[in-house]
Amino acid sequence: MKILVLADAQSSHTIKWVNALNNRDIDIFLYTLCSFDRKCFNNNIKIDSLYLDDEITNNNVGDFRKLKYLKALPKVKAIIKKFKPDVIQAHYLSSYG
């Protein structure tokens, strides 16, 4: 089984869930919008990021800063096309959902 997880790679929940799923021989691809510490994840988990940390957290333009999430769409589409996941799981409706 292949699962594409769209989530914050800095979240302790994300780290626990993707590692636990991967330990059960599930092929995991984690796509995140932020930076991450590769050492927190099993070696065979595929991870990619848009690295929007500074753009999202340091931009004081109110709700319009959420529009930056749209930058992720082309990359997510490409990952889906190449990885061909059986399941796509997203955390947080306001960003990854």
Residue pairs with C-beta under 8 A, 6 or more apart in sequence:
1 26
1 27
1 86
1 87
2 26
2 27
2 28
2 29
2 83
2 84
2 85
2 86
2 87
3 21
3 26
3 27
3 28
3 29
3 85
3 86
3 87
3 88
3 89
4 29
4 31
4 79
4 80
4 83
4 85
4 87
4 88
4 89
5 14
5 17
5 18
5 28
5 29
5 30
5 31
5 89
5 90
5 91
6 31
6 32
6 76
6 88
6 89
6 90
6 91
6 96
6 97
7 14
7 18
7 30
7 32
7 89
7 90
7 91
7 92
7 96
8 14
8 32
8 33
8 34
8 91
8 92
8 95
8 96
9 15
9 30
9 32
9 34
9 35
9 36
9 40
9 41
9 47
9 49
10 32
10 34
10 35
10 36
10 37
11 91
13 91
14 30
14 32
14 91
15 40
15 41
18 28
18 30
18 41
18 42
18 45
19 41
19 42
19 45
21 28
22 28
22 42
22 44
22 45
23 42
28 45
28 46
29 45
29 46
29 47
29 48
29 79
29 83
29 85
30 41
30 45
30 46
30 47
30 48
31 47
31 48
31 49
31 72
31 75
31 76
31 79
32 47
32 48
32 49
32 50
33 49
33 50
33 51
33 52
33 53
33 56
33 69
33 72
33 95
33 96
34 49
34 51
34 52
34 53
34 56
35 49
35 51
35 53
36 47
36 49
38 47
41 47
46 83
48 75
48 79
50 71
50 72
50 75
52 68
52 69
52 71
52 72
55 65
55 68
56 65
56 68
56 69
59 65
59 68
66 94
66 95
69 95
80 88
90 96
90 97
91 97
